[in-house]
Each structure stands twice: as C-alpha cells, then as structure tokens.
Amino acid sequence: MNTDCGTTIRPVDSSDYGLLVHWFGNKEFVEWWGGTPKSPAEVVEKYLGGRSSVHSFIVEHNGEPCGYMQSWKTNDWEGGIDIILLPEKKGLGIGPRAILRLTEQLRNQGWTRIIVDPQSQNLSAIRACEKVGFQREHHTDDRIIMVFDPDRTPKRVEL
C-alpha cells in the first residue's frame, strides 16, 4: 500500500471486530452513514466480509486506524466507494488521500467508472471527492452522484 503523507488503507480482518463495533455503534461516527448506530451483528454482516460484493478497508493515518472504506462492484468495470472517518480526523486531508488510494487501486484492477454518492448536505465529503477528480454527474433527492474522471488531475491533494 502507498504510504505517502502517512495515509494508508488496508483490508479489514477479523481483528478489527472490536474497533468496527465501537465505531459503528457511535452516533457521531455514523452521522452521514445512515445516522443510526449499528448492532454488533450488523457490523459483522455489513463490514466484516458478510457481503461478497463489498470489500472493506481500514483507513490509517501514521499507523493509527481512523476510518472505514468500502468498494462495491456493479459489473466487471464499474462500482462505487464509500468512506467514513472519525469526526476528529475530518478536515486533515486524510479523506481525499484515502479516496485517491482506493481509486488508484480500483483503476489498476481495471475499473473504468467509479462512483461516490455523498449526501447533498455533506459538503466536506463532496469537496473531498472533488479534490481527487470526482465530478458531479447528477443528484437524487438527498444525494449527489459523482463519477471519477481519470483525465482530471487532483488539484489540492499532496500525494
């Protein structure tokens, strides 16, 4: 994994159970992730490999776990990503770097279309995605659908 600027992503494993149960049980952590804390059983099902179409990752900064990411595939060449960071780790540039790391990995695996769908009121998530090359495609009632544009050079992310 790339370690520039101290931000890395790694696959989730069973040793992350307690961490994920703690994070997803916290209302502040899940504010933009449905807003409702998850039970331990839901965490196992949704974030510890219970869904074969979803790949889960831990975001680390300087070796410290500080967030969760996932990728999900819709077909052989496209899918989406989601990210959630600890509230105190937002605004430090960790999110854009983690998004770029996972986007680069997926592009190297042959993905040509990568989607994110932040809630329309989550301006910091929208800005983080725009920093690494995601473009607004359209919106639904409460979400902005954004697609990664590989021809756009990230402008504000130090890599």
Phi and psi in degrees as GROMACS dihedral restraints (atoms count N, CA, C in turn):
[ dihedral_restraints ]
;  ai    aj    ak    al  type     phi  dphi    fc
    3     4     5     6     1   -74.1    20    10
    4     5     6     7     1   137.6    20    10
    6     7     8     9     1  -119.1    20    10
    7     8     9    10     1    13.9    20    10
    9    10    11    12     1   -55.3    20    10
   10    11    12    13     1   141.0    20    10
   12    13    14    15     1    58.2    20    10
   13    14    15    16     1    16.3    20    10
   15    16    17    18     1    79.6    20    10
   16    17    18    19     1     0.6    20    10
   18    19    20    21     1  -101.0    20    10
   19    20    21    22     1   124.4    20    10
   21    22    23    24     1  -132.5    20    10
   22    23    24    25     1   163.2    20    10
   24    25    26    27     1  -128.9    20    10
   25    26    27    28     1   145.8    20    10
   27    28    29    30     1  -142.4    20    10
   28    29    30    31     1   153.0    20    10
   30    31    32    33     1   -62.5    20    10
   31    32    33    34     1   144.6    20    10
   33    34    35    36     1   -69.8    20    10
   34    35    36    37     1   142.4    20    10
   36    37    38    39     1  -133.5    20    10
   37    38    39    40     1   176.5    20    10
   39    40    41    42     1   -60.8    20    10
   40    41    42    43     1   -24.6    20    10
   42    43    44    45     1   -69.4    20    10
   43    44    45    46     1   -11.4    20    10
   45    46    47    48     1   -87.9    20    10
   46    47    48    49     1     0.6    20    10
   48    49    50    51     1   -51.8    20    10
   49    50    51    52     1   -55.6    20    10
   51    52    53    54     1   -60.6    20    10
   52    53    54    55     1   -41.3    20    10
   54    55    56    57     1   -61.2    20    10
   55    56    57    58     1   -49.2    20    10
   57    58    59    60     1   -67.4    20    10
   58    59    60    61     1   -38.6    20    10
   60    61    62    63     1   -61.4    20    10
   61    62    63    64     1   -43.4    20    10
   63    64    65    66     1   -63.1    20    10
   64    65    66    67     1   -50.6    20    10
   66    67    68    69     1   -60.4    20    10
   67    68    69    70     1   -54.1    20    10
   69    70    71    72     1   -74.5    20    10
   70    71    72    73     1    -8.7    20    10
   72    73    74    75     1   -87.9    20    10
   73    74    75    76     1    -3.2    20    10
   75    76    77    78     1   -99.8    20    10
   76    77    78    79     1   121.5    20    10
   78    79    80    81     1   -59.6    20    10
   79    80    81    82     1   -37.9    20    10
   81    82    83    84     1   -65.3    20    10
   82    83    84    85     1   -38.5    20    10
   84    85    86    87     1   -64.5    20    10
   85    86    87    88     1   -39.0    20    10
   87    88    89    90     1   -95.5    20    10
   88    89    90    91     1    15.2    20    10
   90    91    92    93     1   -49.1    20    10
   91    92    93    94     1   -47.5    20    10
   93    94    95    96     1  -100.5    20    10
   94    95    96    97     1    12.6    20    10
   96    97    98    99     1  -121.3    20    10
   97    98    99   100     1    50.9    20    10
   99   100   101   102     1    94.2    20    10
  100   101   102   103     1   -19.8    20    10
  102   103   104   105     1    77.4    20    10
  103   104   105   106     1    -6.7    20    10
  105   106   107   108     1  -113.9    20    10
  106   107   108   109     1   124.3    20    10
  108   109   110   111     1   -56.8    20    10
  109   110   111   112     1   149.9    20    10
  111   112   113   114     1  -100.9    20    10
  112   113   114   115     1   147.3    20    10
  114   115   116   117     1   -77.1    20    10
  115   116   117   118     1   161.2    20    10
  117   118   119   120     1   -55.2    20    10
  118   119   120   121     1   -38.9    20    10
  120   121   122   123     1   -63.7    20    10
  121   122   123   124     1   -40.1    20    10
  123   124   125   126     1   -65.3    20    10
  124   125   126   127     1   -38.5    20    10
  126   127   128   129     1   -61.7    20    10
  127   128   129   130     1   -45.3    20    10
  129   130   131   132     1   -60.8    20    10
  130   131   132   133     1   -47.6    20    10
  132   133   134   135     1   -64.6    20    10
  133   134   135   136     1   -45.3    20    10
  135   136   137   138     1   -90.5    20    10
  136   137   138   139     1   -30.1    20    10
  138   139   140   141     1  -122.4    20    10
  139   140   141   142     1    -5.8    20    10
  141   142   143   144     1  -117.5    20    10
  142   143   144   145     1    40.1    20    10
  144   145   146   147     1    89.2    20    10
  145   146   147   148     1    11.9    20    10
  147   148   149   150     1   -72.3    20    10
  148   149   150   151     1   -18.1    20    10
  150   151   152   153     1  -117.4    20    10
  151   152   153   154     1   118.1    20    10
  153   154   155   156     1   -68.4    20    10
  154   155   156   157     1   -20.8    20    10
  156   157   158   159     1   -86.2    20    10
  157   158   159   160     1    -4.1    20    10
  159   160   161   162     1  -116.1    20    10
  160   161   162   163     1   132.9    20    10
  162   163   164   165     1  -111.5    20    10
  163   164   165   166     1   128.4    20    10
  165   166   167   168     1  -106.1    20    10
  166   167   168   169     1   144.6    20    10
  168   169   170   171     1  -137.7    20    10
  169   170   171   172     1   150.3    20    10
  171   172   173   174     1  -101.3    20    10
  172   173   174   175     1   132.6    20    10
  174   175   176   177     1   -90.4    20    10
  175   176   177   178     1   130.9    20    10
  177   178   179   180     1  -123.7    20    10
  178   179   180   181     1   145.9    20    10
  180   181   182   183     1  -128.1    20    10
  181   182   183   184     1   121.2    20    10
  183   184   185   186     1    52.5    20    10
  184   185   186   187     1    39.3    20    10
  186   187   188   189     1    82.9    20    10
  187   188   189   190     1    -2.2    20    10
  189   190   191   192     1  -103.9    20    10
  190   191   192   193     1   124.8    20    10
  192   193   194   195     1   -60.8    20    10
  193   194   195   196     1   132.1    20    10
  195   196   197   198     1  -142.8    20    10
  196   197   198   199     1     5.6    20    10
  198   199   200   201     1  -178.1    20    10
  199   200   201   202     1   174.5    20    10
  201   202   203   204     1  -127.8    20    10
  202   203   204   205     1   141.9    20    10
  204   205   206   207     1  -134.1    20    10
  205   206   207   208     1   156.4    20    10
  207   208   209   210     1  -145.5    20    10
  208   209   210   211     1   153.9    20    10
  210   211   212   213     1  -124.1    20    10
  211   212   213   214     1   147.7    20    10
  213   214   215   216     1  -139.8    20    10
  214   215   216   217     1   138.1    20    10
  216   217   218   219     1  -105.6    20    10
  217   218   219   220     1   136.2    20    10
  219   220   221   222     1  -100.4    20    10
  220   221   222   223     1   -24.9    20    10
  222   223   224   225     1  -162.5    20    10
  223   224   225   226     1  -169.9    20    10
  225   226   227   228     1   -64.6    20    10
  226   227   228   229     1   -21.4    20    10
  228   229   230   231     1  -124.1    20    10
  229   230   231   232     1     1.0    20    10
  231   232   233   234     1  -147.1    20    10
  232   233   234   235     1   160.3    20    10
  234   235   236   237     1   178.6    20    10
  235   236   237   238     1  -163.2    20    10
  237   238   239   240     1  -136.5    20    10
  238   239   240   241     1   170.6    20    10
  240   241   242   243     1  -133.4    20    10
  241   242   243   244     1   155.2    20    10
  243   244   245   246     1  -137.0    20    10
  244   245   246   247     1   150.3    20    10
  246   247   248   249     1  -143.3    20    10
  247   248   249   250     1   146.5    20    10
  249   250   251   252     1  -144.4    20    10
  250   251   252   253     1   131.5    20    10
  252   253   254   255     1  -116.4    20    10
  253   254   255   256     1   156.4    20    10
  255   256   257   258     1   -58.4    20    10
  256   257   258   259     1   140.7    20    10
  258   259   260   261     1   -52.9    20    10
  259   260   261   262     1   -38.9    20    10
  261   262   263   264     1   -75.3    20    10
  262   263   264   265     1    -7.5    20    10
  264   265   266   267     1  -100.9    20    10
  265   266   267   268     1    -0.9    20    10
  267   268   269   270     1   -77.5    20    10
  268   269   270   271     1   148.8    20    10
  270   271   272   273     1    83.6    20    10
  271   272   273   274     1     7.7    20    10
  273   274   275   276     1  -105.6    20    10
  274   275   276   277     1     2.7    20    10
  276   277   278   279     1    87.3    20    10
  277   278   279   280     1     0.8    20    10
  279   280   281   282     1   -68.3    20    10
  280   281   282   283     1   -43.9    20    10
  282   283   284   285     1   -58.1    20    10
  283   284   285   286     1   -54.6    20    10
  285   286   287   288     1   -58.1    20    10
  286   287   288   289     1   -40.5    20    10
  288   289   290   291     1   -66.2    20    10
  289   290   291   292     1   -40.8    20    10
  291   292   293   294     1   -66.0    20    10
  292   293   294   295     1   -41.7    20    10
  294   295   296   297     1   -60.5    20    10
  295   296   297   298     1   -44.2    20    10
  297   298   299   300     1   -65.0    20    10
  298   299   300   301     1   -40.4    20    10
  300   301   302   303     1   -58.2    20    10
  301   302   303   304     1   -49.6    20    10
  303   304   305   306     1   -69.1    20    10
  304   305   306   307     1   -39.0    20    10
  306   307   308   309     1   -60.6    20    10
  307   308   309   310     1   -43.4    20    10
  309   310   311   312     1   -62.0    20    10
  310   311   312   313     1   -43.0    20    10
  312   313   314   315     1   -59.5    20    10
  313   314   315   316     1   -47.2    20    10
  315   316   317   318     1   -66.3    20    10
  316   317   318   319     1   -40.1    20    10
  318   319   320   321     1   -61.7    20    10
  319   320   321   322     1   -39.1    20    10
  321   322   323   324     1   -67.0    20    10
  322   323   324   325     1   -21.7    20    10
  324   325   326   327     1   -89.7    20    10
  325   326   327   328     1     3.7    20    10
  327   328   329   330     1   100.7    20    10
  328   329   330   331     1     1.7    20    10
  330   331   332   333     1   -69.1    20    10
  331   332   333   334     1   131.5    20    10
  333   334   335   336     1  -109.7    20    10
  334   335   336   337     1   -12.8    20    10
  336   337   338   339     1  -137.0    20    10
  337   338   339   340     1   120.1    20    10
  339   340   341   342     1  -124.3    20    10
  340   341   342   343     1   130.7    20    10
  342   343   344   345     1  -116.4    20    10
  343   344   345   346     1   144.3    20    10
  345   346   347   348     1  -127.6    20    10
  346   347   348   349     1   153.9    20    10
  348   349   350   351     1  -140.3    20    10
  349   350   351   352     1    64.1    20    10
  351   352   353   354     1   -65.5    20    10
  352   353   354   355     1   153.4    20    10
  354   355   356   357     1   -62.6    20    10
  355   356   357   358     1   142.1    20    10
  357   358   359   360     1   -61.8    20    10
  358   359   360   361     1   -23.9    20    10
  360   361   362   363     1   -85.9    20    10
  361   362   363   364     1    -9.2    20    10
  363   364   365   366     1   -86.9    20    10
  364   365   366   367     1    74.0    20    10
  366   367   368   369     1   -62.3    20    10
  367   368   369   370     1   -34.5    20    10
  369   370   371   372     1   -67.2    20    10
  370   371   372   373     1   -36.8    20    10
  372   373   374   375     1   -67.8    20    10
  373   374   375   376     1   -41.0    20    10
  375   376   377   378     1   -61.9    20    10
  376   377   378   379     1   -45.8    20    10
  378   379   380   381     1   -62.6    20    10
  379   380   381   382     1   -41.0    20    10
  381   382   383   384     1   -60.9    20    10
  382   383   384   385     1   -41.8    20    10
  384   385   386   387     1   -68.6    20    10
  385   386   387   388     1   -40.0    20    10
  387   388   389   390     1   -64.0    20    10
  388   389   390   391     1   -34.8    20    10
  390   391   392   393     1   -60.2    20    10
  391   392   393   394     1   -30.3    20    10
  393   394   395   396     1  -102.2    20    10
  394   395   396   397     1     6.6    20    10
  396   397   398   399     1   111.5    20    10
  397   398   399   400     1     8.0    20    10
  399   400   401   402     1   -80.1    20    10
  400   401   402   403     1   138.0    20    10
  402   403   404   405     1  -114.7    20    10
  403   404   405   406     1   141.8    20    10
  405   406   407   408     1   -66.9    20    10
  406   407   408   409     1   128.4    20    10
  408   409   410   411     1  -103.4    20    10
  409   410   411   412     1   -49.2    20    10
  411   412   413   414     1  -166.3    20    10
  412   413   414   415     1   177.5    20    10
  414   415   416   417     1  -133.3    20    10
  415   416   417   418     1   156.1    20    10
  417   418   419   420     1  -106.4    20    10
  418   419   420   421     1  -166.5    20    10
  420   421   422   423     1   -57.2    20    10
  421   422   423   424     1   -39.1    20    10
  423   424   425   426     1  -131.9    20    10
  424   425   426   427     1     6.8    20    10
  426   427   428   429     1  -132.6    20    10
  427   428   429   430     1   150.2    20    10
  429   430   431   432     1  -103.2    20    10
  430   431   432   433     1   121.2    20    10
  432   433   434   435     1   -90.0    20    10
  433   434   435   436     1   122.6    20    10
  435   436   437   438     1  -124.8    20    10
  436   437   438   439     1   144.3    20    10
  438   439   440   441     1  -125.0    20    10
  439   440   441   442     1   139.1    20    10
  441   442   443   444     1   -71.6    20    10
  442   443   444   445     1   130.6    20    10
  444   445   446   447     1  -109.4    20    10
  445   446   447   448     1   104.0    20    10
  447   448   449   450     1   -65.4    20    10
  448   449   450   451     1   -15.7    20    10
  450   451   452   453     1   -84.6    20    10
  451   452   453   454     1    -9.4    20    10
  453   454   455   456     1   -92.4    20    10
  454   455   456   457     1   126.2    20    10
  456   457   458   459     1   -82.7    20    10
  457   458   459   460     1   130.4    20    10
  459   460   461   462     1   -56.0    20    10
  460   461   462   463     1   132.8    20    10
  462   463   464   465     1   -98.2    20    10
  463   464   465   466     1   -30.5    20    10
  465   466   467   468     1  -124.0    20    10
  466   467   468   469     1    16.7    20    10
  468   469   470   471     1  -108.8    20    10
  469   470   471   472     1   119.8    20    10
  471   472   473   474     1   -79.5    20    10
  472   473   474   475     1   120.5    20    10
